Amino acid sequence: MITSVLPAPRRAERATADASATAWALAARNGDPYAAEHFVRALHGDVLRYVAYLSGDPQTADDLAQDTFVRAFDSLPRFEGRSSARTWLLSIARRAVADSFRRTAARPRPADTHDWQTAVEHAQPSGLPGFDDGIALLELLETLPDERREAFMLTQVVGLPYDEAAGFIGCPVGTVRSRVSRARATLERLVLDAEIEASVPVA
């Protein structure tokens, strides 16, 4: 199933990764360049995927990710680790994309399937298993309502725990779970329909 191609990491693994990234951020706040480098490496992929998803224009994803980290380092002295560094950084990424939209409001840029393919190529090496299915998943995500797509993306692709995703979006945890469940059901139905259609012999 395509919906299993990009699963969220196991909770224990994600918690360990988040704790590590947050520790790197706190160390970088104190001026440790080694920690700063590891902080960027730990979260760059998540930021790149998220800004590509939000902007719909992967051609600018690298610039938006760079802008996100510039803003993050400017704000790092005020980061106290009350939330995970990942959640904090994604909030900054969202503002960076919103500011980019405001700056380019006079030049709207439509997103299309080819843009999504480029985004995945940047976010995931093409040699990994499931690469083509990952592209298909992102194409299918485009068919979901915005709220369900964001909940699914944050929890199943970026890997935020449901409670952190709820705080990030600004809604109850139960709402996030419901949106993800409905998104998953829709994606599974779309995949099944595609498989049925592909199995029908061409006349």
Residue, then its C-alpha position, 0 to 999 in steps of 0.5 A: m500500500i502506498t500509505s505505508v511507504l512513508p510511515a511515521p517513525r516509531r514513537a521511541e525512535r522519534a522521541t530519542a531523535d527529538a530529544s537529541a535535536t533539542a539538545w543540539a539546539l540548546a547547545a548551539r544557543n550557547g555558541d557551540p558551532y559543532a552543535a549548530e551543525h548537528f542541529v541543522r543536519a538533524l532537522h533539515g530534511d523535515v524542514l525541506r519537506y514541510v516548506a515544499y508541502l506548504s509552498g507548493d513550489p519546490q523550486t523555492a524549497d531550498d531557499l525557504a529552508q535556508d530562511t527558516f534556519v537563518r530565522a531560527f538562529d536569530s531566535l535561538p537565544r530565546f529558545e528554552g526547550r519547552s517544546s521540541a526543537r522540531t516543533w519550534l522549527l516547523s513553526i518558524a518554517r510556517r511563518a517563513v512560507a507565509d512571509s514568502f506568500r505575502r512577498t510574491a502575492a502579485r505572482p501566484r505560482p500554481a503547483d503541479t505533479h512535476d513540482w511534487q516530484t522535484a520536492v521528493e527528489h530533494a527530500q529523499p534519495s532516489g535510490l531508496p526503496g519506495f521512492d516512486d511510491g513516495i511520489a505517488l503518495l504526495e500526488l494523492l495528498e494533493t486531493l485531500p482537504d487542506e486540514r486533513r492533508e496538514a494533519f497527515m503530513l505532520t504526523q505520518v510524514v514529518g513524524l510529530p506525535y499527535d499531541e505536538a501536531a495538535g498544539f502546532i495546528g491549534c486544535p484538540v488531539g482528537t481532531v488531529r486523530s480524526r483528520v488523519s484517520r479520514a485522510r488515511a481512509t481516503l488515500e487507501r480508497l484512492v490507491l484501491d481504485a487506482e489498482i483496480e483501474a490498472s488491472v482492467p485489460v485495455a480493450 
